[in-house]
Amino acid sequence: MKLKQLYRVTIACLTATIFTLSAQAQLGVPKTTFTRADTLRGSLTPLRTCYDINYYHLDVKFDIAQKFISGSNLFKFTATQDFTKLQFDLFANLKVDKVVYKGQELPYTREFNAVFITFPQTITNGSKDEFTVYYSGNPTVAKHAPWDGGIVFTTDSLGKPWVATACQGVGASIWWPTKDHQYDEVDSALISISVPKGLKDVSNGRLRKVTRLKDGYTRFDWFVANPINNYDIEANIGDYAHYEGAYQGEKGKLTLDYWPLSYNINKAQKQWGENAPKMLKAFEHWFGPYPFYEDGYKLIETPHLGMEHQSGTAYGNHYQNGYLGRDLSGTGWGLKWDFIVVHESGHEWFGNNITSKDVADMWIHESFTNYSESLFIETYYGKQAGQEYVHGTRLRISNDSPIVGPYNVNKEGSGDMYYKGGNLLNMVRTIINNDEKWRGILRGLNSTFYHQTVAYNQIVNYINQQAGINLTAVFDQYLHHVNIPILEFSQREGKLYCRWTNVNKEFNMPVRVKIKGGDYKFITPNNSFAPLDLESATKDNIEVDTFNYYIGVMID
């Protein structure tokens, strides 16, 4: 059957058409080859699952001039089974000086970035125990943080040292010894960072103590009372100023701590003072209480663009609205607020409160947080503005590879987890067609999975149950496949028929259509042509809601 294509004025249709033509080509793309090192880093073997991390005390000294670090990390854990051997992680360029258990050094072996220690006797299931790793070396220097991992060593505009850590994706073991897998969050942590005299360190949680050391260094002790993922643990070292604020939120008084470079305090008071409280008001409305009242909320100026370090958001957006002064949506709405304050803080709910067990499911972090940007806009400028913003971000969708990555090898999926993922969630909201129910789902996710690590099916099943609609095939299509669904119409003997094409076999997403000048009505096509249940509909007067749906449309 020869089709003519009717293009709505949306990027969605153009993208869908391109990928309809190239669908076969996707089959010829070679698969990534994964190594033994990838498996050690990303898999959950018994050497990892045998122990549950309860507490870390990370104690690290930064020799900034030599770009050298040295220190220790105390592991307190509960055994989940009987074992004599376990794995922790530390990048191979860093030296394990010793591992100490009950006053004795333990034997260890290393394979790539994994370290294996053997205990002198069986650690029994349910018992609580601990060991300490001492280490040192020149850590990986990040060249383009936060997109690559490591430590940033630079100077501020006055020439004073300025250092920051950023290790999402590559993992915290790039700069400190840890059980480096997202599934197991430590329950609490003490972070002790020693820095040269005259500088300050700002890390996660609350500052407990500042100690002047005899060697000219100063140690800053920060305590995190809530579960935290190890990639969130940070050190930020510089000539910082500090001022305080407070926000009266859903759980009472939330302390706000702001740490700009000393000469930027006036800029910070204006930019952060305007954006942070507005962000908290919007996101507590949509997602529920800020998840870390016990540890407070901080903004910390950093030499890289930003990162969602729990209770201590890293900020490098130069005190301006937009994303480094740009609107990522092309609509104008993105220039009315500070992208890094809003986006990275949105991760406190999706990423830090709710954390994916495997980095393959980083869409749980990034799709929801990308979508949160439109909800922020909606809160202050109305629903239409928010919808325009999320629609505008389609310009940045690549459809290059699946959003969900391969499991057990520490590999993320496509960067489409941001903009395509945000558009997916906006479609889900449109399908549910009840904004209060949708808000209840977003808040319910954060309360049901409060301070937990989760898997793909937990999130999708929760949304299905609360919505009362089975959206499994919809999530599967947009997250596991690159092809965009096409709604195809065909007129036969005066009757208009439609079906979904370019989709998985079970795909049956409800979609809004209308006759020109009328009101939208939901239809639920499948893979086979069926008559359209819309009186007087023809190929010339049918309209599809391609504003809220990221789909293509073809009409015979």
C-alpha positions as CSV (number, residue, x, y, z in Angstrom):
1,M,0.0,0.0,0.0
2,K,1.4,3.4,-1.0
3,L,1.2,5.9,1.8
4,K,1.5,9.7,1.7
5,Q,2.8,11.2,4.9
6,L,1.0,14.1,6.5
7,Y,3.4,16.0,8.7
8,R,2.2,17.9,11.7
9,V,4.5,20.8,12.5
10,T,6.3,18.9,15.2
11,I,9.8,17.4,15.5
12,A,8.1,14.2,16.6
13,C,6.9,13.3,13.2
14,L,10.2,14.1,11.5
15,T,12.1,12.0,14.0
16,A,9.6,9.1,13.7
17,T,9.8,9.1,9.9
18,I,13.6,9.0,10.0
19,F,13.6,6.1,12.3
20,T,10.9,4.2,10.4
21,L,13.2,4.2,7.4
22,S,16.3,3.3,9.5
23,A,14.7,0.6,11.7
24,Q,16.3,-2.2,9.8
25,A,19.7,-0.5,10.0
26,Q,19.5,-0.7,13.9
27,L,19.8,-4.4,13.6
28,G,23.2,-4.1,12.1
29,V,24.7,-2.0,14.9
30,P,27.5,-4.0,16.6
31,K,27.0,-4.8,20.3
32,T,29.3,-3.3,22.8
33,T,31.9,-5.8,24.1
34,F,32.2,-5.8,27.9
35,T,35.2,-6.9,29.8
36,R,36.0,-8.8,33.0
37,A,36.6,-5.4,34.6
38,D,33.1,-4.2,33.6
39,T,31.6,-7.3,35.2
40,L,33.6,-6.9,38.4
41,R,32.4,-3.3,38.6
42,G,28.8,-3.7,37.7
43,S,27.7,-7.2,38.8
44,L,26.3,-8.4,42.1
45,T,28.3,-11.4,43.0
46,P,28.2,-13.2,46.4
47,L,31.4,-11.3,47.3
48,R,29.4,-8.1,47.3
49,T,25.9,-9.3,48.4
50,C,27.4,-11.1,51.4
51,Y,27.6,-7.8,53.4
52,D,25.3,-4.8,53.8
53,I,27.1,-1.5,54.4
54,N,25.9,0.3,57.5
55,Y,28.5,3.1,58.1
56,Y,31.5,4.7,56.5
57,H,34.1,7.0,58.1
58,L,36.0,8.4,55.2
59,D,39.1,10.3,56.3
60,V,41.1,11.9,53.5
61,K,43.9,14.4,53.3
62,F,44.3,16.5,50.1
63,D,47.9,17.5,49.1
64,I,46.7,19.9,46.5
65,A,50.1,21.0,45.3
66,Q,51.0,17.4,44.5
67,K,47.5,16.3,43.5
68,F,47.9,13.6,46.0
69,I,45.5,12.1,48.5
70,S,46.0,9.8,51.4
71,G,43.7,8.5,54.1
72,S,41.4,5.7,55.2
73,N,37.9,4.4,55.1
74,L,36.2,2.5,57.9
75,F,33.7,-0.1,56.7
76,K,31.0,-1.1,59.2
77,F,28.7,-3.8,57.9
78,T,26.2,-6.5,58.6
79,A,26.8,-10.0,57.2
80,T,23.9,-11.2,55.0
81,Q,25.3,-14.8,54.9
82,D,28.3,-16.7,56.1
83,F,31.5,-15.8,54.3
84,T,35.2,-15.5,54.6
85,K,35.9,-13.3,51.5
86,L,34.5,-10.0,50.2
87,Q,35.0,-7.4,47.5
88,F,35.4,-3.7,47.8
89,D,36.5,-1.3,45.1
90,L,39.4,1.2,44.5
91,F,40.8,2.3,41.2
92,A,44.0,0.5,40.4
93,N,46.0,3.8,40.2
94,L,45.5,4.2,43.9
95,K,47.6,2.1,46.3
96,V,46.0,0.0,49.0
97,D,48.5,0.6,51.9
98,K,46.9,-1.9,54.2
99,V,43.6,-3.4,55.3
100,V,43.2,-3.7,59.0
101,Y,40.8,-6.0,60.8
102,K,40.8,-6.3,64.7
103,G,44.3,-4.9,64.8
104,Q,45.7,-7.2,62.2
105,E,46.5,-6.7,58.6
106,L,44.4,-8.8,56.2
107,P,45.7,-10.4,53.0
108,Y,44.2,-9.0,49.8
109,T,44.4,-9.4,46.1
110,R,43.5,-6.9,43.3
111,E,42.0,-7.5,39.9
112,F,41.5,-4.3,37.8
113,N,39.7,-1.9,40.2
114,A,38.3,-4.6,42.5
115,V,40.0,-5.6,45.8
116,F,39.4,-8.9,47.5
117,I,40.1,-9.4,51.2
118,T,40.1,-12.7,53.1
119,F,39.2,-12.9,56.8
120,P,40.9,-15.2,59.3
121,Q,37.6,-16.8,60.3
122,T,34.1,-17.1,59.0
123,I,32.0,-14.0,59.3
124,T,28.6,-15.4,60.3
125,N,25.2,-14.4,58.9
126,G,23.6,-11.5,60.9
127,S,26.8,-10.5,62.7
128,K,28.1,-6.9,62.6
129,D,31.7,-6.3,61.9
130,E,34.2,-3.8,60.5
131,F,37.5,-3.3,58.7
132,T,39.5,-0.2,57.7
133,V,41.2,0.4,54.4
134,Y,44.3,2.7,54.3
135,Y,45.2,4.1,50.8
136,S,47.1,6.8,49.0
137,G,48.1,8.0,45.5
138,N,47.4,10.4,42.7
139,P,43.8,10.1,41.8
140,T,42.3,10.5,38.3
141,V,42.1,14.1,37.4
142,A,38.8,15.0,35.7
143,K,39.3,16.7,32.4
144,H,35.7,17.7,31.8
145,A,33.8,17.2,35.0
146,P,31.0,16.4,35.6
147,W,30.9,14.4,32.3
148,D,34.0,12.5,33.2
149,G,34.9,11.3,36.7
150,G,37.6,12.2,39.1
151,I,38.9,15.2,41.0
152,V,39.0,18.7,39.6
153,F,42.2,20.6,40.6
154,T,42.1,24.2,39.6
155,T,42.2,27.7,40.9
156,D,39.6,30.4,41.4
157,S,39.8,33.8,39.6
158,L,42.1,35.1,42.4
159,G,44.5,32.2,42.0
160,K,43.5,30.3,45.1
161,P,43.2,26.5,45.0
162,W,39.8,25.2,44.1
163,V,39.2,21.4,44.2
164,A,36.1,19.3,43.7
165,T,35.1,15.7,43.3
166,A,32.6,14.5,40.7
167,C,32.3,10.7,40.0
168,Q,28.7,9.8,38.9
169,G,28.8,6.9,36.5
170,V,32.5,6.0,36.8
171,G,32.0,5.5,40.5
172,A,33.2,6.8,43.9
173,S,36.1,4.2,43.9
174,I,37.9,6.6,41.5
175,W,38.9,8.5,44.6
176,W,38.1,6.4,47.7
177,P,37.8,2.8,48.8
178,T,34.1,1.7,48.9
179,K,31.6,-0.9,48.0
180,D,31.0,0.7,44.6
181,H,27.6,-0.4,43.5
182,Q,24.4,1.7,43.6
183,Y,22.2,-1.1,45.1
184,D,23.7,-0.8,48.6
185,E,23.5,2.7,50.2
186,V,25.4,3.2,53.4
187,D,23.0,4.1,56.3
188,S,25.1,7.0,57.6
189,A,28.6,8.4,57.1
190,L,31.2,10.6,58.6
191,I,33.3,12.5,56.0
192,S,36.6,13.9,57.3
193,I,38.5,16.0,54.8
194,S,41.8,17.6,55.7
195,V,42.9,20.6,53.6
196,P,45.8,23.2,53.6
197,K,45.4,26.0,56.1
198,G,43.3,28.9,54.8
199,L,41.0,26.7,52.8
200,K,37.7,25.2,53.7
201,D,36.1,21.8,52.8
202,V,32.3,21.5,52.2
203,S,30.9,18.0,52.1
204,N,27.5,16.4,52.6
205,G,25.4,16.6,55.7
206,R,26.1,18.8,58.7
207,L,29.4,20.2,59.8
208,R,30.3,18.6,63.2
209,K,33.8,19.8,63.9
210,V,36.7,21.8,62.6
211,T,40.1,20.8,63.8
212,R,43.4,22.7,63.3
213,L,46.1,20.0,62.8
214,K,49.7,20.3,63.7
215,D,51.0,19.9,60.1
216,G,49.3,23.1,59.0
217,Y,46.2,21.4,57.7
218,T,42.6,21.8,58.9
219,R,40.2,18.9,59.1
220,F,36.5,19.3,58.5
221,D,34.2,16.6,59.8
222,W,30.8,16.3,58.1
223,F,28.1,13.8,59.3
224,V,25.4,12.4,57.0
225,A,22.5,11.0,59.0
226,N,20.5,9.6,56.1
227,P,21.3,6.7,53.6
228,I,23.5,8.0,50.9
229,N,24.8,6.6,47.6
230,N,28.6,6.6,47.4
231,Y,28.8,8.7,44.2
232,D,27.0,11.5,46.0
233,I,29.7,11.8,48.7
234,E,31.8,14.9,47.9
235,A,34.7,17.0,48.8
236,N,34.7,20.7,47.7
237,I,37.8,22.7,48.8
238,G,38.3,26.4,48.3
239,D,38.1,29.9,49.8
240,Y,34.4,29.6,50.6
241,A,32.1,32.1,52.3
242,H,29.1,30.8,54.2
243,Y,25.6,32.2,55.0
244,E,22.5,30.6,56.2
245,G,18.8,30.6,55.5
246,A,15.7,28.6,56.4
247,Y,12.6,27.2,54.6
248,Q,9.3,26.4,56.3
249,G,8.5,23.2,54.5
250,E,6.1,20.2,54.8
251,K,8.2,18.7,57.7
252,G,8.9,22.0,59.5
253,K,12.0,24.1,59.4
254,L,14.6,23.1,56.7
255,T,18.0,24.7,57.2
256,L,19.6,26.2,54.1
257,D,23.3,26.6,53.9
258,Y,25.0,28.5,51.1
259,W,28.7,28.1,50.2
260,P,29.8,30.5,47.4
261,L,33.4,31.5,46.8
262,S,34.1,34.4,49.1
263,Y,34.1,37.0,46.4
264,N,30.8,35.8,44.9
265,I,28.7,36.1,48.1
266,N,26.6,39.0,46.8
267,K,25.8,37.2,43.5
268,A,24.9,34.1,45.5
269,Q,22.6,35.9,47.9
270,K,20.6,37.2,44.9
271,Q,20.6,34.2,42.6
272,W,20.3,31.4,45.1
273,G,18.0,33.4,47.3
274,E,15.5,33.7,44.5
275,N,15.8,30.2,43.0
276,A,16.3,27.8,46.0
277,P,13.1,28.6,48.0
278,K,11.0,28.6,44.8
279,M,12.5,25.2,43.9
280,L,11.7,23.8,47.3
281,K,8.1,25.1,47.2
282,A,7.5,23.6,43.8
283,F,9.1,20.2,44.4
284,E,7.6,19.7,47.8
285,H,4.2,20.3,46.2
286,W,4.8,17.8,43.4
287,F,7.0,15.2,45.0
288,G,6.5,15.5,48.8
289,P,8.8,16.7,51.6
290,Y,12.4,17.3,50.9
291,P,13.9,13.8,51.7
292,F,16.8,14.9,53.9
293,Y,15.6,17.4,56.5
294,E,18.0,15.8,59.0
295,D,21.0,16.7,56.8
296,G,19.7,20.1,55.6
297,Y,20.0,21.6,52.1
298,K,23.2,23.2,50.7
299,L,24.3,24.9,47.5
300,I,28.0,24.8,47.0
301,E,29.9,26.7,44.2
302,T,32.1,24.3,42.2
303,P,34.5,24.6,39.3
304,H,32.4,22.2,37.3
305,L,28.8,22.8,36.1
306,G,26.9,20.8,38.7
307,M,26.1,17.5,40.4
308,E,23.3,16.2,42.6
309,H,25.5,15.5,45.6
310,Q,22.9,14.6,48.3
311,S,22.2,17.5,50.8
312,G,25.1,19.5,49.1
313,T,24.2,20.3,45.5
314,A,27.2,21.3,43.4
315,Y,26.7,24.5,41.5
316,G,28.7,26.0,38.6
317,N,26.1,27.9,36.6
318,H,27.8,31.3,37.1
319,Y,24.8,32.8,38.9
320,Q,22.7,33.1,35.8
321,N,19.4,31.8,34.6
322,G,19.1,29.0,32.0
323,Y,21.7,26.4,31.3
324,L,24.9,28.6,31.2
325,G,22.6,31.3,29.9
326,R,20.8,29.2,27.3
327,D,17.3,27.8,27.1
328,L,17.5,24.1,26.4
329,S,13.8,24.1,25.2
330,G,14.0,26.9,22.7
331,T,10.7,28.3,24.1
332,G,11.9,31.1,26.3
333,W,10.7,29.4,29.5
334,G,14.1,28.0,30.3
335,L,15.5,31.5,30.8
336,K,13.3,32.4,33.7
337,W,15.1,30.2,36.3
338,D,18.5,28.8,37.2
339,F,18.8,25.4,35.5
340,I,21.4,24.0,37.9
341,V,19.6,25.0,41.1
342,V,16.4,23.4,39.8
343,H,17.6,20.3,37.9
344,E,20.4,19.2,40.3
345,S,18.1,19.8,43.3
346,G,15.4,17.8,41.7
347,H,17.6,14.8,42.0
348,E,17.2,15.0,45.8
349,W,13.9,13.3,45.1
350,F,14.7,11.2,42.0
351,G,18.3,10.0,42.2
352,N,19.1,10.5,45.9
353,N,15.8,9.6,47.6
354,I,14.9,7.0,45.0
355,T,18.0,5.5,43.5
356,S,18.3,2.9,40.7
357,K,19.9,-0.3,41.8
358,D,21.8,-0.6,38.5
359,V,23.1,2.4,36.5
360,A,21.4,0.8,33.5
361,D,18.2,2.3,35.0
362,M,19.5,5.8,35.3
363,W,16.4,6.9,33.5
364,I,14.7,6.7,37.0
365,H,17.0,9.6,38.0
366,E,17.2,11.6,34.8
367,S,13.8,11.2,33.1
368,F,11.9,12.2,36.3
369,T,14.3,15.1,37.0
370,N,14.2,16.3,33.4
371,Y,10.4,16.3,33.7
372,S,10.6,18.1,37.1
373,E,11.9,21.2,35.2
374,S,8.5,21.5,33.4
375,L,6.7,21.0,36.7
376,F,8.7,23.9,38.2
377,I,7.7,26.1,35.3
378,E,4.1,25.0,35.7
379,T,4.1,25.9,39.3
380,Y,5.0,29.5,38.6
381,Y,3.8,30.2,35.0
382,G,1.0,27.8,34.4
383,K,0.4,24.3,32.9
384,Q,0.6,25.5,29.3
385,A,4.0,27.0,29.9
386,G,5.3,23.7,31.4
387,Q,3.9,21.7,28.5
388,E,5.5,24.1,26.0
389,Y,8.8,23.6,27.7
390,V,8.8,19.8,27.7
391,H,7.6,19.8,24.1
392,G,10.4,22.1,23.2
393,T,13.0,19.8,24.6
394,R,12.3,17.3,21.8
395,L,14.7,19.2,19.7
396,R,17.4,17.5,21.7
397,I,16.3,13.9,21.4
398,S,18.7,11.7,19.4
399,N,17.0,8.3,19.2
400,D,20.4,6.8,19.0
401,S,20.2,3.8,21.3
402,P,17.8,2.4,24.0
403,I,17.4,4.5,27.2
404,V,17.8,1.4,29.4
405,G,21.4,0.2,29.3
406,P,22.8,-3.3,29.7
407,Y,22.6,-4.6,33.3
408,N,25.5,-5.8,35.5
409,V,28.3,-4.0,33.7
410,N,28.0,-0.5,35.0
411,K,26.8,0.9,31.7
412,E,24.2,3.7,31.3
413,G,21.8,3.8,28.4
414,S,21.3,6.6,25.9
415,G,21.4,10.3,26.9
416,D,17.8,10.3,25.7
417,M,17.0,9.4,29.3
418,Y,16.7,13.2,29.8
419,Y,14.5,14.7,27.0
420,K,12.9,11.6,25.6
421,G,12.3,10.3,29.2
422,G,10.8,13.6,30.2
423,N,8.4,13.5,27.2
424,L,7.5,9.9,28.1
425,L,6.4,11.0,31.5
426,N,4.5,13.9,30.2
427,M,2.6,11.4,27.9
428,V,1.9,9.2,30.9
429,R,0.4,12.2,32.7
430,T,-1.7,13.0,29.6
431,I,-3.0,9.4,29.4
432,I,-3.9,9.3,33.1
433,N,-5.8,12.5,32.4
434,N,-6.1,13.4,36.1
435,D,-3.6,15.9,37.4
436,E,-4.3,15.3,41.1
437,K,-3.9,11.6,40.6
438,W,-0.6,12.2,38.7
439,R,0.6,14.4,41.5
440,G,-0.4,11.7,44.0
441,I,1.7,9.2,42.0
442,L,4.8,11.4,42.0
443,R,4.4,12.0,45.8
444,G,3.6,8.3,46.3
445,L,6.8,7.2,44.5
446,N,8.8,9.3,46.9
447,S,7.0,8.0,50.0
448,T,6.7,4.4,49.0
449,F,10.4,4.1,47.9
450,Y,11.7,6.6,50.5
451,H,15.5,6.2,50.9
452,Q,15.5,3.1,48.8
453,T,17.2,1.6,45.8
454,V,14.8,0.3,43.2
455,A,14.6,-1.6,39.9
456,Y,12.8,-0.9,36.7
457,N,9.7,-3.0,37.4
458,Q,9.1,-1.5,40.8
459,I,8.7,2.0,39.3
460,V,6.6,0.9,36.3
461,N,4.4,-1.4,38.3
462,Y,3.7,1.3,40.9
463,I,2.6,3.7,38.3
464,N,0.4,1.1,36.7
465,Q,-1.3,0.2,40.0
466,Q,-1.9,3.8,41.0
467,A,-3.0,4.9,37.6
468,G,-5.3,1.9,37.1
469,I,-3.9,1.6,33.5
470,N,-1.4,-1.0,32.3
471,L,1.4,1.2,30.8
472,T,4.0,-1.5,30.7
473,A,4.2,-1.7,26.9
474,V,4.4,2.1,26.7
475,F,7.4,2.2,29.0
476,D,8.9,-0.7,27.2
477,Q,8.6,1.0,23.8
478,Y,10.1,4.3,24.8
479,L,12.8,2.9,27.2
480,H,14.0,-0.3,25.4
481,H,13.5,0.7,21.8
482,V,14.7,3.6,19.7
483,N,11.8,3.7,17.2
484,I,9.1,6.3,17.8
485,P,5.5,5.0,17.5
486,I,3.6,6.0,14.4
487,L,-0.2,6.4,14.4
488,E,-1.3,5.3,10.9
489,F,-4.7,6.2,9.4
490,S,-6.3,4.7,6.3
491,Q,-9.6,5.7,4.8
492,R,-11.6,2.8,3.3
493,E,-15.0,3.0,1.8
494,G,-15.7,6.2,3.7
495,K,-14.6,4.9,7.0
496,L,-11.4,6.0,8.8
497,Y,-9.2,3.2,10.3
498,C,-6.1,3.5,12.4
499,R,-3.3,1.4,14.0
500,W,0.1,1.7,15.7
501,T,3.1,0.9,13.6
502,N,6.8,0.9,14.3
503,V,6.1,-0.5,17.8
504,N,6.5,-3.6,19.9
505,K,3.8,-6.3,19.5
506,E,1.9,-5.4,22.8
507,F,1.9,-1.6,22.3
508,N,-1.6,-0.2,22.7
509,M,-1.0,3.4,24.1
510,P,-4.2,5.5,24.5
511,V,-3.9,8.6,22.4
512,R,-5.9,11.8,22.0
513,V,-7.5,12.6,18.7
514,K,-10.2,15.0,17.5
515,I,-12.1,16.3,14.5
516,K,-11.0,19.7,13.6
517,G,-12.8,22.2,15.8
518,G,-14.0,19.5,18.3
519,D,-12.7,18.2,21.6
520,Y,-10.1,15.6,22.1
521,K,-11.2,12.0,22.7
522,F,-9.1,9.0,23.8
523,I,-8.8,6.1,21.5
524,T,-6.7,2.9,22.1
525,P,-5.3,1.5,18.8
526,N,-3.2,-1.6,18.6
527,N,-1.1,-3.2,15.8
528,S,-4.1,-4.0,13.5
529,F,-6.3,-1.6,11.6
530,A,-9.6,-1.0,13.3
531,P,-12.4,1.5,12.6
532,L,-12.0,4.8,14.4
533,D,-14.7,5.3,16.9
534,L,-15.1,9.0,16.1
535,E,-18.2,10.0,14.2
536,S,-17.6,11.9,10.9
537,A,-13.8,11.4,11.1
538,T,-12.0,11.5,7.8
539,K,-8.4,11.7,6.7
540,D,-8.9,15.4,6.0
541,N,-10.4,16.5,9.4
542,I,-8.6,14.2,11.9
543,E,-6.2,15.8,14.3
544,V,-3.8,14.0,16.7
545,D,-2.4,15.5,19.9
546,T,1.2,15.6,18.8
547,F,1.9,18.4,21.2
548,N,1.6,16.2,24.2
549,Y,2.5,12.9,22.5
550,Y,5.9,12.2,21.1
551,I,4.7,10.2,18.1
552,G,4.6,10.3,14.3
553,V,1.4,10.4,12.2
554,M,0.9,8.9,8.8
555,I,-2.3,9.2,6.8
556,D,-3.2,7.2,3.7
